[in-house]
Amino acid sequence: MLHKLKTIVFIILIISSYSTYSQCAMCRAALESDGNQTQAQAVNDGIVYLMVIPYILVAGLAFAVYKIKSNK
């Protein structure tokens, strides 16, 4: 029961995450000084994209290990 609860809470936290702003202060200052908000948003989206990929890979690996361990 506790394992199912942990899984449900984890899924809810992943799904309910909202857009994050992950630009460093120097990147933000350099991009906003030109006044081009579209370019700043594109850089921010790229940073978030690059940040998410390792988490997806680790989650996939953890899930594979879990499936292998649960079948034994």
C-alpha positions in Angstrom: 0.0 0.0 0.0 2.8 2.4 0.9 4.6 1.7 -2.4 1.5 2.5 -4.4 1.1 5.7 -2.4 4.7 6.8 -3.1 4.2 6.0 -6.8 1.0 8.0 -7.0 2.6 11.0 -5.2 5.6 10.8 -7.5 3.4 10.8 -10.6 1.3 13.7 -9.3 4.4 15.8 -8.6 5.8 15.1 -12.1 2.6 15.9 -13.8 1.8 19.0 -11.8 5.2 20.7 -12.3 4.9 24.0 -14.0 7.1 25.9 -16.3 10.4 26.8 -14.7 12.8 29.6 -15.5 16.3 28.2 -15.5 18.4 30.9 -17.0 21.4 32.0 -15.0 21.6 35.7 -14.2 24.2 36.4 -16.8 22.3 34.7 -19.6 19.1 36.5 -18.6 20.8 39.9 -18.5 22.4 39.4 -21.9 19.2 38.2 -23.6 16.9 40.8 -22.0 19.2 43.7 -22.8 18.3 43.5 -26.5 14.6 43.5 -25.6 14.0 40.4 -27.7 11.7 38.3 -25.5 11.2 35.6 -28.1 14.9 34.8 -28.1 15.1 34.8 -24.3 12.1 32.4 -24.1 13.7 30.1 -26.7 17.0 29.9 -24.8 15.0 29.2 -21.6 13.1 26.4 -23.3 16.4 24.9 -24.5 17.9 25.0 -21.0 14.8 23.3 -19.6 14.9 20.7 -22.4 18.6 19.9 -21.7 17.9 19.7 -18.0 15.0 17.2 -18.3 16.8 14.6 -20.5 19.1 13.2 -17.7 16.1 12.9 -15.4 14.1 10.9 -18.0 17.1 8.6 -18.6 17.6 8.0 -14.9 13.9 7.4 -14.4 13.9 4.9 -17.3 16.9 3.1 -15.8 15.3 3.0 -12.4 12.1 1.6 -13.9 14.0 -1.1 -15.8 15.8 -2.1 -12.6 12.5 -2.2 -10.7 10.9 -4.5 -13.3 13.9 -6.8 -13.3 14.0 -7.0 -9.5 10.2 -7.5 -9.3 10.2 -10.4 -11.8 12.6 -12.4 -9.6 
